């Protein structure tokens, strides 16, 4: 029996109910023998079924009416504005809340459209909302502004949220009034913009003030250095030493301002390692012992064997600031430095019994320029930036900080650190040695770009005293005019007259010399400037006032890894160029002095990487390279050059004069091999042979390049004719082979001879061999 012929479960149930009801009413319960009786019985059953169905329909109708009434009541009395739209956007019904919002009468609205209430600047968003709502047959949402009307004298913004009705013929729209929320958001946005403008104004002010103050300080530093070199009087030297201390104090105050901007700019790097608390606290206690005694204070240190994980430099700066702050506000009292365990954390604490901090200022003390008990801003008590720097440094490291205090009783500042596993060996913070060899500065050309005459004059004296050839200019235009001048180093101020910065000058100079190193002196502490400076490669930035040792150390570092030109004596012609690559600067200078006397132009490279980054010669000149160097060794560099197809001859130097090393050098492509200590005559002879070979290689390379250029000018048909010509075929046979006229072959032949500048078939064959195209055609 199929599904259509089988009665439904509901029909069977109705039939059973009808049969039971008919039996209960005294109807026939036995068998029905004749057809009329059966028909009457079926009619009675059917009548009872209809009565049962009508009763069920009446119950369903009552339930539907009750549900509709409940829905209508909820719809009408809901505090959320609702309205019903058809697919044309026409309002068919609004509830009381929506009527109050739109200024309508609750109930049916006639032929009124919702678009009539939408402001013009929100109409596009509203149309998109309706289109998406009915297209997706789902839920839609958008924000629109309503037109001003009698009920809406002020701006009103609503969020429309729509849902398609069950029949799909319309939708119910909720109008959520978000005017106040938008006003609060706009007020917050304006407040943020005002704060950003204020911060930018503060940064500009600090940058301008810092630059203007640092310029004379830089001059004073350099003048002090010059005076110290020019006098042997111990009293004057002592006075200059005291002056340097005063300058250092002024620089410290300016650098405190700089620290804030460095942290705000996000350009301070940190490297957490395992640190011994005992060594850190012991060093601090030793350094602050004198300060404690000078103020009649007592410094107590609580020993600890714990290991913490943090950046050693930043953590020490934080604790130094906290200790300085404790001694500043403690007189004839005690300061305690120690730590305690807190689970898997360690809390380092600084206790004092000084003046304390009022409760209402506990949060403010970590803000800039806030000081307790210094209403007159005494200079001796600092700028009020120490705790602001502590807050930023701790946030950078992810270390919580805090304070507890009682006025008149004292304070305790703490910083919480993660436990470390083992102590990490920390290298020196300054990788640059203080005793860089003076040989790095000899014969180097330095361009100074400084508009301040005092600073520029002192810098000129500084580099000239170290043996540099100094070119001094006052502005960006003068510096850019020297772009084609061979330079080893640029030292420039960041802020220059004329609108260009030191970075702009450096960028244009590097468009000519890409690897030109630079030192950027700046008093500008704006965050944008700092980010740009830090991102510049092969550039060391120093903040004014920089000491002479800092400037020379930075210059020595850059020059030690850059190319140095060592020309022959003045008035003598250059015969050839030799490239010397050795990590020992004294060896480089000694070889350069020897070869320059032989009228060679010598270029010195501190390592193989610097040579490979430079404009490598191809064929002309020769190389003198050390076999073993840090990083890439000389043999590895030669193999790299050969892989790149660079045929320049090379001489390998080594302190290991054994046969295997010589064999390895020759396999790497070396033309000669010299053992240290180098014999001058042997070096000159080896360089002479290599240069002669280099000239041959260069000439051969030039001939090949010219032949390749000639062949590149030929058309495909001319190349085909040339191939047949080189096999010795006559013009007649070539014409037959190619299916062209003899006259055409003669024209092609004349064009080939002209483009290759050949006078005979033998000349063509030579050019073909040089170009490598003899088999083409």
C-alpha positions as CSV (number, residue, x, y, z in Angstrom):
1,X,0.0,0.0,0.0
2,X,1.5,3.3,-1.0
3,X,1.6,6.5,1.1
4,X,-1.5,8.1,-0.7
5,X,-3.8,5.1,0.0
6,X,-2.8,4.7,3.6
7,X,-4.9,6.7,6.0
8,X,-3.0,9.2,8.1
9,X,-2.6,8.6,11.9
10,X,-4.9,11.6,12.6
11,X,-7.6,10.1,10.3
12,X,-7.4,6.7,12.1
13,X,-7.6,8.4,15.4
14,X,-10.7,10.4,14.4
15,X,-12.3,7.2,13.0
16,X,-11.6,5.3,16.3
17,X,-13.1,8.2,18.3
18,X,-16.2,8.3,16.0
19,X,-16.7,4.5,16.3
20,X,-16.4,4.7,20.1
21,X,-18.8,7.6,20.3
22,X,-21.3,5.9,18.0
23,X,-21.2,2.8,20.1
24,X,-21.6,4.7,23.3
25,X,-24.7,6.4,21.8
26,X,-26.5,3.0,21.4
27,X,-25.7,2.6,17.7
28,X,-25.3,-0.8,16.1
29,X,-22.4,-2.7,17.5
30,X,-22.8,-6.0,15.8
31,X,-22.2,-7.0,12.2
32,X,-23.9,-5.0,9.5
33,X,-25.3,-7.4,7.0
34,X,-27.0,-5.3,4.4
35,X,-25.7,-2.4,2.4
36,X,-28.3,0.3,3.6
37,X,-27.4,-0.4,7.2
38,X,-23.7,-0.1,6.4
39,X,-24.3,3.1,4.5
40,X,-26.2,4.6,7.5
41,X,-23.5,3.5,9.8
42,X,-20.7,5.1,7.7
43,X,-22.7,8.4,7.5
44,X,-23.1,8.6,11.2
45,X,-19.3,7.9,11.7
46,X,-18.5,10.6,9.1
47,X,-20.8,13.1,10.9
48,X,-19.1,12.4,14.2
49,X,-15.7,12.8,12.5
50,X,-16.7,16.2,11.2
51,X,-17.9,17.3,14.6
52,X,-14.6,16.3,16.1
53,X,-12.7,18.2,13.4
54,X,-14.8,21.3,13.9
55,X,-14.2,21.2,17.7
56,X,-10.4,20.9,17.0
57,X,-10.5,23.8,14.6
58,X,-12.4,25.9,17.1
59,X,-9.8,25.2,19.8
60,X,-6.9,26.1,17.3
61,X,-8.7,29.3,16.3
62,X,-9.1,30.3,19.9
63,X,-5.4,29.6,20.6
64,X,-4.4,31.5,17.5
65,X,-6.5,34.5,18.5
66,X,-5.1,34.4,22.0
67,X,-1.5,34.3,20.6
68,X,-2.2,37.1,18.2
69,X,-3.7,39.2,20.9
70,X,-0.6,38.5,23.1
71,X,1.7,39.3,20.2
72,X,-0.2,42.5,19.4
73,X,-0.1,43.5,23.1
74,X,3.7,42.9,23.2
75,X,4.2,44.6,19.9
76,X,2.2,47.7,20.9
77,X,3.4,48.1,24.5
78,X,7.1,47.2,23.9
79,X,9.5,49.9,25.1
80,X,11.5,49.2,22.0
81,X,10.2,51.1,18.9
82,X,8.9,48.6,16.3
83,X,7.3,49.1,12.9
84,X,6.3,46.8,10.1
85,X,7.4,47.4,6.5
86,X,6.3,45.8,3.3
87,X,8.8,45.0,0.5
88,X,8.3,48.5,-1.0
89,X,9.5,50.1,2.2
90,X,6.0,51.3,3.1
91,X,5.0,51.4,6.8
92,X,2.0,49.2,7.6
93,X,2.0,49.4,11.4
94,X,3.9,51.1,14.2
95,X,3.8,50.5,18.0
96,X,3.5,53.2,20.6
97,X,7.3,53.6,21.1
98,X,7.9,54.0,17.4
99,X,5.0,56.3,17.0
100,X,6.4,58.5,19.8
101,X,9.9,58.5,18.1
102,X,8.5,59.3,14.6
103,X,5.7,61.6,15.7
104,X,2.9,59.2,14.4
105,X,-0.3,57.8,15.7
106,X,0.0,54.1,16.8
107,X,-1.6,51.5,14.5
108,X,-2.0,51.5,10.7
109,X,-0.3,54.4,9.0
110,X,-1.6,54.4,5.5
111,X,0.7,54.9,2.6
112,X,3.6,56.3,4.6
113,X,7.2,55.3,3.8
114,X,10.0,55.0,6.4
115,X,12.4,56.7,3.9
116,X,10.5,59.9,4.6
117,X,11.9,60.0,8.1
118,X,15.6,59.2,7.1
119,X,18.0,62.1,6.8
120,X,19.5,62.7,3.4
121,X,23.1,61.8,4.4
122,X,21.9,58.4,5.7
123,X,19.7,57.6,2.7
124,X,22.3,55.5,0.9
125,X,22.9,53.4,4.0
126,X,19.2,52.9,4.5
127,X,18.6,51.7,0.9
128,X,21.5,49.3,1.2
129,X,20.0,48.0,4.5
130,X,16.6,47.3,2.9
131,X,18.1,45.8,-0.2
132,X,20.3,43.4,1.8
133,X,17.5,42.6,4.2
134,X,15.1,41.4,1.6
135,X,17.8,39.9,-0.7
136,X,19.3,37.8,2.1
137,X,15.9,36.9,3.6
138,X,17.4,37.2,7.1
139,X,18.5,39.8,9.6
140,X,19.9,43.2,8.7
141,X,21.4,46.1,10.7
142,X,22.6,49.7,10.1
143,X,22.9,53.1,11.7
144,X,21.0,56.1,10.3
145,X,20.1,59.7,11.3
146,X,16.5,60.7,11.4
147,X,15.2,64.0,10.0
148,X,14.4,66.7,12.4
149,X,10.7,67.1,13.1
150,X,8.2,68.2,15.7
151,X,9.0,65.3,18.0
152,X,12.7,65.5,17.1
153,X,14.0,69.0,17.4
154,X,17.5,67.7,17.9
155,X,19.7,65.3,16.0
156,X,18.6,61.7,16.5
157,X,20.6,58.6,15.5
158,X,18.9,55.2,15.5
159,X,20.2,51.7,14.8
160,X,17.8,49.8,12.5
161,X,17.6,46.0,13.1
162,X,15.3,44.1,10.8
163,X,14.0,40.6,10.4
164,X,11.9,39.1,7.6
165,X,8.4,38.1,8.7
166,X,7.4,34.4,8.5
167,X,5.4,34.9,5.3
168,X,8.2,36.7,3.6
169,X,6.0,39.6,2.5
170,X,7.5,42.2,4.8
171,X,9.7,42.8,7.8
172,X,9.6,44.0,11.3
173,X,12.1,46.8,12.1
174,X,13.4,47.8,15.5
175,X,14.5,51.4,15.9
176,X,17.1,51.6,18.7
177,X,17.8,55.2,19.8
178,X,21.6,55.4,20.1
179,X,21.8,59.2,20.1
180,X,23.3,59.5,23.6
181,X,25.8,56.7,22.9
182,X,26.9,58.4,19.7
183,X,27.3,61.7,21.5
184,X,29.4,60.0,24.2
185,X,31.5,58.3,21.5
186,X,32.0,61.6,19.7
187,X,32.9,63.3,22.9
188,X,35.4,60.6,23.7
189,X,36.9,60.8,20.2
190,X,37.2,64.6,20.5
191,X,38.9,64.1,23.9
192,X,41.3,61.6,22.4
193,X,42.1,64.0,19.5
194,X,42.7,66.8,22.0
195,X,45.0,64.6,24.0
196,X,46.9,63.6,20.9
197,X,47.3,67.2,19.9
198,X,48.4,68.1,23.3
199,X,50.9,65.2,23.3
200,X,52.2,66.3,19.9
201,X,52.5,69.9,21.0
202,X,54.4,68.7,24.1
203,X,56.7,66.6,21.9
204,X,57.4,69.5,19.6
205,X,58.1,71.8,22.5
206,X,60.5,69.2,24.1
207,X,62.2,68.6,20.8
208,X,62.7,72.3,20.1
209,X,63.9,73.0,23.6
210,X,66.1,70.0,23.7
211,X,67.7,70.9,20.3
212,X,68.3,74.5,21.3
213,X,69.8,73.6,24.7
214,X,72.0,70.8,23.4
215,X,73.7,72.9,20.7
216,X,75.7,75.1,23.2
217,X,76.3,72.1,25.4
218,X,77.8,70.3,22.5
219,X,80.1,73.3,21.8
220,X,81.2,73.4,25.4
221,X,82.1,69.7,25.4
222,X,84.2,70.1,22.3
223,X,85.9,73.3,23.5
224,X,86.8,71.6,26.8
225,X,88.4,68.7,24.8
226,X,90.4,71.1,22.6
227,X,91.6,73.1,25.7
228,X,92.6,70.0,27.5
229,X,94.8,68.9,24.5
230,X,96.4,72.4,24.3
231,X,97.4,72.8,28.0
232,X,99.6,71.0,30.4
233,X,98.7,73.2,33.4
234,X,97.3,70.9,36.1
235,X,95.1,73.7,37.5
236,X,93.5,74.4,34.2
237,X,93.0,70.7,33.6
238,X,91.4,70.4,37.1
239,X,89.0,73.3,36.2
240,X,88.2,71.7,32.9
241,X,87.4,68.4,34.7
242,X,85.0,70.3,37.0
243,X,83.5,71.9,34.0
244,X,83.0,68.5,32.4
245,X,81.2,67.4,35.6
246,X,78.8,70.4,35.4
247,X,78.2,69.7,31.7
248,X,77.5,66.1,32.7
249,X,74.8,67.2,35.2
250,X,73.1,69.3,32.6
251,X,73.3,66.5,30.0
252,X,71.7,64.1,32.6
253,X,68.7,66.4,33.0
254,X,68.3,66.6,29.2
255,X,68.7,62.9,28.8
256,X,66.0,62.3,31.3
257,X,63.6,64.1,29.0
258,X,65.1,62.0,26.2
259,X,64.4,58.8,28.0
260,X,60.7,59.6,28.1
261,X,60.5,60.1,24.4
262,X,62.6,57.0,23.6
263,X,60.1,54.9,25.6
264,X,57.1,56.6,24.0
265,X,58.6,56.0,20.6
266,X,59.0,52.3,21.4
267,X,62.5,52.1,20.0
268,X,64.2,50.8,23.2
269,X,65.1,47.1,22.8
270,X,65.4,44.7,25.8
271,X,66.8,41.2,26.2
272,X,65.6,39.3,29.4
273,X,68.2,37.0,30.9
274,X,68.8,35.2,34.2
275,X,70.1,37.6,36.8
276,X,71.6,37.1,40.2
277,X,69.7,39.3,42.7
278,X,72.7,39.4,45.0
279,X,75.2,40.8,42.5
280,X,72.6,43.4,41.3
281,X,71.6,44.6,44.7
282,X,75.3,44.5,45.9
283,X,76.4,46.8,43.1
284,X,73.6,49.2,43.8
285,X,74.3,49.3,47.5
286,X,78.0,50.1,46.8
287,X,77.1,52.8,44.3
288,X,74.6,54.5,46.7
289,X,76.7,54.2,49.8
290,X,78.2,57.7,49.4
291,X,74.8,59.3,48.6
292,X,73.4,57.7,51.8
293,X,76.2,59.1,54.0
294,X,76.0,62.6,52.5
295,X,72.4,62.9,53.7
296,X,73.0,61.3,57.0
297,X,71.0,58.2,55.9
298,X,71.7,54.6,56.5
299,X,71.4,52.1,53.6
300,X,70.6,48.5,54.6
301,X,70.9,45.6,52.1
302,X,69.1,42.3,52.6
303,X,71.1,39.5,51.0
304,X,69.4,37.1,48.6
305,X,70.5,34.1,46.5
306,X,67.5,34.2,44.1
307,X,67.7,34.3,40.3
308,X,65.3,36.6,38.4
309,X,64.6,37.0,34.7
310,X,64.8,40.5,33.3
311,X,66.8,42.9,31.1
312,X,69.9,43.8,33.3
313,X,70.3,47.3,32.0
314,X,66.7,48.4,32.2
315,X,66.1,46.7,35.6
316,X,69.2,48.4,37.1
317,X,67.9,51.8,35.8
318,X,64.5,51.2,37.4
319,X,66.1,50.3,40.8
320,X,68.5,53.2,40.6
321,X,65.6,55.6,40.0
322,X,63.7,54.1,43.0
323,X,66.7,54.4,45.3
324,X,67.4,58.0,44.2
325,X,63.8,58.8,44.9
326,X,64.0,57.2,48.4
327,X,67.1,59.2,49.3
328,X,65.7,62.4,47.9
329,X,62.8,62.4,50.4
330,X,64.6,60.8,53.3
331,X,66.8,62.8,55.7
332,X,68.6,61.4,58.7
333,X,66.7,58.1,58.2
334,X,67.0,54.6,56.8
335,X,66.6,53.1,53.3
336,X,66.3,49.3,52.9
337,X,66.9,47.4,49.7
338,X,65.9,43.7,49.5
339,X,63.6,41.2,48.0
340,X,61.1,38.5,48.9
341,X,59.6,35.4,47.3
342,X,55.9,35.4,46.1
343,X,55.3,32.0,44.7
344,X,57.0,31.8,41.3
345,X,57.7,35.5,41.4
346,X,60.3,37.7,43.2
347,X,59.4,41.2,44.5
348,X,62.3,43.6,44.9
349,X,61.4,46.4,47.4
350,X,62.9,49.7,48.3
351,X,61.8,50.9,51.8
352,X,62.4,54.4,53.3
353,X,61.1,56.2,56.4
354,X,61.0,59.6,54.7
355,X,58.2,62.1,54.3
356,X,55.7,59.6,52.8
357,X,53.1,60.2,50.1
358,X,49.5,61.3,50.7
359,X,46.9,58.7,49.7
360,X,45.3,60.9,47.1
361,X,48.7,61.3,45.3
362,X,49.7,57.6,45.1
363,X,48.5,57.3,41.5
364,X,49.8,60.7,40.4
365,X,53.4,60.2,41.4
366,X,54.0,58.0,38.3
367,X,53.0,60.9,36.0
368,X,55.4,63.3,34.4
369,X,56.6,66.4,36.3
370,X,54.7,65.4,39.5
371,X,56.7,65.9,42.7
372,X,55.8,65.5,46.3
373,X,56.8,68.4,48.6
374,X,58.3,70.5,45.8
375,X,55.7,73.2,45.0
376,X,58.2,75.7,43.9
377,X,59.9,73.4,41.5
378,X,63.4,73.6,43.0
379,X,66.0,72.5,40.4
380,X,67.9,70.6,43.0
381,X,65.1,68.2,43.3
382,X,65.0,67.2,39.7
383,X,62.2,67.4,37.1
384,X,59.8,64.8,38.5
385,X,60.3,62.4,35.6
386,X,62.1,59.5,37.5
387,X,59.0,57.6,38.4
388,X,57.3,58.3,35.1
389,X,60.4,56.6,33.4
390,X,60.2,53.8,35.9
391,X,56.5,53.2,35.0
392,X,57.2,53.1,31.3
393,X,60.3,50.8,31.7
394,X,58.4,48.4,33.9
395,X,55.5,48.3,31.4
396,X,58.0,47.6,28.6
397,X,59.5,44.6,30.5
398,X,56.0,43.4,31.7
399,X,56.9,43.8,35.4
400,X,54.2,45.0,37.7
401,X,55.2,47.9,40.0
402,X,53.5,49.5,43.0
403,X,53.8,51.6,46.1
404,X,52.5,51.7,49.7
405,X,53.0,54.8,51.9
406,X,51.9,56.6,55.0
407,X,52.5,60.3,55.3
408,X,55.2,61.1,57.8
409,X,56.1,57.4,58.2
410,X,57.7,56.5,54.8
411,X,57.1,54.5,51.6
412,X,57.9,51.2,50.0
413,X,58.2,50.9,46.2
414,X,58.3,47.4,44.7
415,X,58.7,45.7,41.3
416,X,57.7,42.1,40.7
417,X,59.8,39.9,38.5
418,X,59.6,36.3,37.2
419,X,61.9,33.7,38.8
420,X,64.9,32.7,36.6
421,X,66.4,29.2,36.3
422,X,70.1,29.9,35.9
423,X,72.2,33.0,35.8
424,X,73.1,34.1,32.2
425,X,76.5,35.3,31.3
426,X,76.0,39.0,30.3
427,X,78.4,40.6,27.8
428,X,79.5,44.1,28.1
429,X,76.8,46.6,27.3
430,X,79.0,48.6,24.9
431,X,80.6,46.2,22.3
432,X,82.8,49.0,21.0
433,X,86.3,49.0,22.4
434,X,87.5,52.2,24.0
435,X,91.0,51.8,22.4
436,X,90.1,51.6,18.7
437,X,93.3,51.8,16.7
438,X,94.0,55.3,15.4
439,X,95.0,53.7,12.1
440,X,91.2,53.6,11.3
441,X,91.2,57.4,10.9
442,X,94.3,58.0,8.8
443,X,93.7,59.1,5.2
444,X,89.9,59.0,5.7
445,X,87.7,61.7,4.2
446,X,85.0,63.0,6.5
447,X,82.1,65.3,5.5
448,X,80.8,67.5,8.3
449,X,77.3,69.0,7.8
450,X,76.6,71.4,10.7
451,X,75.0,74.8,10.6
452,X,76.2,75.8,14.1
453,X,79.6,77.4,13.5
454,X,80.9,76.6,17.0
455,X,79.9,72.9,16.9
456,X,81.1,72.6,13.3
457,X,84.5,74.2,14.1
458,X,85.1,71.9,17.1
459,X,84.1,68.8,15.1
460,X,86.5,69.8,12.4
461,X,89.4,70.1,14.9
462,X,88.4,66.8,16.4
463,X,88.6,64.7,13.2
464,X,91.6,66.7,11.8
465,X,93.5,65.8,15.0
466,X,92.9,62.1,14.3
467,X,94.4,62.4,10.8
468,X,91.2,62.7,8.7
469,X,90.7,64.9,5.7
470,X,87.8,67.0,6.7
471,X,85.3,68.7,4.4
472,X,83.0,71.0,6.3
473,X,79.7,72.5,4.9
474,X,76.9,74.4,6.6
475,X,73.7,73.2,4.9
476,X,72.1,70.5,2.9
477,X,72.6,72.1,-0.5
478,X,76.4,72.3,0.0
479,X,76.5,68.7,1.2
480,X,74.6,67.4,-1.9
481,X,76.9,69.3,-4.2
482,X,79.6,66.9,-2.9
483,X,77.7,63.7,-3.7
484,X,80.3,62.7,-6.4
485,X,83.2,63.3,-4.0
486,X,84.8,60.1,-2.6
487,X,83.8,60.0,1.1
488,X,84.5,57.6,3.9
489,X,82.1,59.0,6.5
490,X,79.3,61.6,6.9
491,X,78.8,63.4,10.3
492,X,75.6,65.5,10.1
493,X,73.2,67.3,12.4
494,X,69.7,66.1,12.1
495,X,68.1,69.6,12.1
496,X,69.4,71.6,9.2
497,X,68.4,74.9,7.7
498,X,66.3,74.9,4.5
499,X,63.7,72.3,5.4
500,X,65.9,69.2,4.8
501,X,67.0,66.9,7.6
502,X,70.2,65.0,8.1
503,X,68.4,61.9,7.0
504,X,67.3,63.6,3.8
505,X,70.9,64.5,3.0
506,X,72.1,61.0,3.8
507,X,69.5,59.4,1.6
508,X,70.5,61.5,-1.4
509,X,74.3,60.9,-0.8
510,X,73.6,57.2,-0.6
511,X,71.9,57.3,-4.0
512,X,75.4,57.7,-5.3
513,X,77.4,55.8,-2.7
514,X,75.0,53.2,-1.3
515,X,77.3,51.9,1.5
516,X,78.3,55.4,2.9
517,X,78.4,55.2,6.7
518,X,77.1,58.1,8.8
519,X,76.9,59.6,12.3
520,X,73.7,61.5,13.0
521,X,74.0,64.1,15.8
522,X,70.7,65.2,17.1
523,X,69.1,67.3,19.8
524,X,65.6,66.5,18.4
525,X,63.8,64.1,20.7
526,X,60.5,63.9,18.9
527,X,59.3,60.3,18.6
528,X,58.8,60.4,14.8
529,X,62.4,61.6,14.3
530,X,63.8,58.9,16.6
531,X,61.9,56.1,14.8
532,X,63.3,57.3,11.4
533,X,66.8,57.6,12.7
534,X,66.8,54.1,14.4
535,X,65.5,52.5,11.1
536,X,68.4,53.8,9.1
537,X,71.1,51.2,8.3
538,X,74.8,51.8,8.8
539,X,74.1,54.9,10.8
540,X,74.9,55.6,14.4
541,X,72.9,58.3,16.1
542,X,74.3,60.3,19.0
543,X,72.3,62.6,21.2
544,X,73.8,66.0,21.8
545,X,75.8,66.8,23.7
546,X,78.0,63.8,22.8
547,X,81.4,63.5,24.3
548,X,84.5,63.4,22.1
549,X,85.1,59.8,23.1
550,X,81.6,58.8,22.0
551,X,82.0,60.5,18.7
552,X,85.4,59.0,17.9
553,X,84.3,55.6,19.1
554,X,81.2,55.7,16.8
555,X,83.4,57.0,13.9
556,X,86.0,54.3,14.5
557,X,83.3,51.6,14.6
558,X,81.9,52.7,11.2
559,X,85.3,53.2,9.5
560,X,86.5,49.8,10.8
561,X,83.9,48.0,8.7
562,X,83.9,50.3,5.6
563,X,86.0,50.6,2.5
564,X,89.1,52.8,2.8
565,X,90.9,54.3,-0.2
566,X,94.7,54.7,0.1
567,X,95.9,56.6,-3.0
568,X,99.5,57.1,-4.1
569,X,101.5,60.1,-3.1
570,X,100.3,63.4,-4.4
571,X,101.4,64.2,-7.9
572,X,102.0,60.6,-8.9
573,X,99.8,58.9,-11.5
574,X,97.7,55.8,-10.6
575,X,98.8,52.8,-12.6
576,X,96.3,50.2,-11.3
577,X,94.0,49.4,-8.4
578,X,94.6,46.7,-5.7
579,X,91.8,45.6,-3.4
580,X,93.2,44.4,0.0
581,X,90.8,42.4,2.3
582,X,92.0,41.6,5.8
583,X,90.4,41.9,9.2
584,X,93.7,43.2,10.8
585,X,93.7,47.0,10.2
586,X,97.5,47.2,10.8
587,X,98.2,44.6,8.1
588,X,95.9,46.4,5.7
589,X,97.6,49.8,6.3
590,X,101.1,48.2,6.0
591,X,100.2,46.6,2.6
592,X,98.6,49.9,1.5
593,X,101.7,51.9,2.3
594,X,103.9,49.5,0.4
595,X,101.6,49.4,-2.7
596,X,100.9,53.1,-2.8
597,X,104.7,53.7,-3.1
598,X,104.5,51.6,-6.2
599,X,101.9,54.0,-7.7
600,X,99.0,51.7,-6.9
601,X,95.5,52.9,-5.8
602,X,94.7,50.7,-2.8
603,X,91.2,50.0,-1.5
604,X,91.1,48.4,2.0
605,X,88.2,46.3,3.2
606,X,87.8,45.0,6.8
607,X,86.1,41.7,5.7
608,X,84.8,39.8,2.8
609,X,81.2,40.8,3.4
610,X,82.1,44.5,3.0
611,X,83.9,43.8,-0.3
612,X,80.9,41.8,-1.7
613,X,78.5,44.6,-0.8
614,X,80.7,47.1,-2.7
615,X,80.8,47.7,-6.4
616,X,83.0,44.7,-7.2
617,X,85.6,45.1,-10.0
618,X,85.4,42.6,-12.8
619,X,88.7,41.7,-14.3
620,X,90.5,45.0,-13.9
621,X,93.0,45.2,-10.9
622,X,93.6,42.4,-8.5
623,X,92.7,41.1,-5.0
624,X,94.9,40.6,-2.0
625,X,92.9,38.6,0.5
626,X,93.5,36.9,3.8
627,X,92.6,33.2,3.7
628,X,91.2,33.0,7.2
629,X,88.9,35.8,8.6
630,X,85.9,36.1,10.9
631,X,82.7,35.4,9.1
632,X,83.4,34.6,5.4
633,X,87.0,33.5,4.8
634,X,89.0,34.5,1.8
635,X,88.8,31.1,0.1
636,X,85.0,31.0,0.5
637,X,84.9,34.5,-1.0
638,X,86.9,33.5,-4.0
639,X,84.7,30.5,-4.7
640,X,81.7,32.9,-4.5
641,X,83.3,35.3,-7.0
642,X,84.0,32.4,-9.4
643,X,80.4,31.2,-9.1
644,X,79.3,34.7,-10.0
645,X,81.6,34.7,-13.1
646,X,83.9,37.4,-11.8
647,X,87.4,36.7,-13.3
648,X,89.5,39.2,-11.2
649,X,92.9,37.7,-10.3
650,X,93.5,37.1,-6.6
651,X,96.5,36.6,-4.3
652,X,95.8,34.7,-1.0
653,X,97.7,35.6,2.2
654,X,97.9,33.1,5.1
655,X,99.9,32.5,8.3
656,X,99.7,28.8,7.5
657,X,102.3,28.2,4.8
658,X,101.5,24.5,4.2
659,X,100.9,22.7,1.0
660,X,97.2,21.8,1.7
661,X,96.4,25.4,2.3
662,X,98.1,26.5,-1.0
663,X,96.3,23.7,-2.9
664,X,93.0,24.8,-1.4
665,X,93.7,28.5,-2.4
666,X,94.5,27.5,-6.0
667,X,91.4,25.3,-6.2
668,X,89.4,28.3,-5.0
669,X,90.7,30.4,-7.9
670,X,93.8,32.1,-6.5
671,X,96.5,33.1,-9.0
672,X,99.2,33.3,-6.3
673,X,99.9,32.4,-2.6
674,X,101.9,34.4,0.0
675,X,102.8,33.3,3.5
676,X,102.9,35.8,6.4
677,X,105.1,37.5,7.5
678,X,105.0,39.0,4.0
679,X,108.3,39.8,2.2
680,X,107.8,43.2,0.5
681,X,109.6,42.2,-2.7
682,X,107.6,39.0,-3.0
683,X,104.3,41.0,-2.5
684,X,105.2,43.6,-5.1
685,X,106.2,40.9,-7.6
686,X,103.0,38.9,-7.0
687,X,100.8,42.0,-7.3
688,X,102.6,42.9,-10.6
689,X,101.9,39.5,-12.1
690,X,98.3,39.6,-10.9
691,X,97.7,43.1,-12.4
692,X,99.2,42.1,-15.7
693,X,96.9,39.1,-15.8
694,X,94.0,41.4,-14.7
695,X,94.7,43.7,-17.6
696,X,94.7,40.8,-20.0
697,X,91.5,39.5,-18.5
698,X,89.9,43.0,-18.6
699,X,91.0,43.4,-22.3
700,X,89.6,39.9,-23.1
701,X,86.4,40.7,-21.3
702,X,86.0,44.0,-23.2
703,X,86.6,42.3,-26.5
704,X,84.0,39.6,-25.7
705,X,81.5,42.3,-24.6
706,X,82.0,44.2,-27.9
707,X,81.6,41.1,-29.9
708,X,78.4,40.2,-28.0
709,X,77.1,43.7,-28.7
710,X,77.7,43.4,-32.4
711,X,76.0,40.1,-32.6
712,X,73.0,41.4,-30.6
713,X,72.4,44.0,-33.4
714,X,71.9,41.3,-36.1
715,X,68.4,40.3,-37.1
716,X,67.4,36.6,-37.0
717,X,67.6,36.3,-40.8
718,X,71.1,38.0,-40.8
719,X,72.2,35.5,-38.1
720,X,71.0,32.6,-40.4
721,X,72.9,34.0,-43.4
722,X,76.0,34.5,-41.1
723,X,75.9,30.8,-40.0
724,X,75.9,29.7,-43.7
725,X,78.7,32.1,-44.6
726,X,80.9,30.7,-41.8
727,X,80.6,27.3,-43.3
728,X,82.2,28.6,-46.5
729,X,79.1,28.5,-48.8
730,X,78.9,31.0,-51.7
731,X,76.1,33.5,-52.0
732,X,74.5,31.5,-54.8
733,X,74.3,28.3,-52.7
734,X,73.1,30.3,-49.6
735,X,70.3,31.8,-51.7
736,X,69.3,28.3,-52.9
737,X,69.4,26.9,-49.3
738,X,67.3,29.7,-47.9
739,X,64.9,30.0,-50.9
740,X,65.7,33.7,-51.4
741,X,67.3,35.6,-54.2
742,X,71.0,36.1,-54.6
743,X,70.6,39.8,-54.4
744,X,68.9,39.5,-51.0
745,X,71.8,37.4,-49.7
746,X,74.2,40.1,-50.9
747,X,72.2,42.7,-49.0
748,X,72.2,40.7,-45.8
749,X,76.0,40.0,-46.2
750,X,76.7,43.7,-46.5
751,X,74.6,44.5,-43.4
752,X,76.5,41.9,-41.4
753,X,79.9,43.2,-42.4
754,X,78.8,46.8,-41.5
755,X,77.2,45.9,-38.1
756,X,80.2,43.9,-37.0
757,X,82.8,46.3,-38.5
758,X,84.5,43.3,-40.2
759,X,86.6,43.6,-43.3
760,X,86.9,39.9,-44.1
761,X,85.3,36.6,-43.4
762,X,88.2,35.9,-41.0
763,X,87.3,38.9,-39.0
764,X,83.7,37.6,-38.8
765,X,85.0,34.3,-37.5
766,X,87.1,35.9,-34.8
767,X,84.1,37.9,-33.6
768,X,82.0,34.8,-33.7
769,X,84.5,33.0,-31.4
770,X,84.6,35.9,-28.9
771,X,80.8,36.2,-28.7
772,X,80.3,32.4,-28.4
773,X,77.8,32.5,-31.3
774,X,79.8,30.7,-33.9
775,X,77.5,27.7,-33.9
776,X,74.3,29.8,-34.2
777,X,72.3,30.1,-37.4
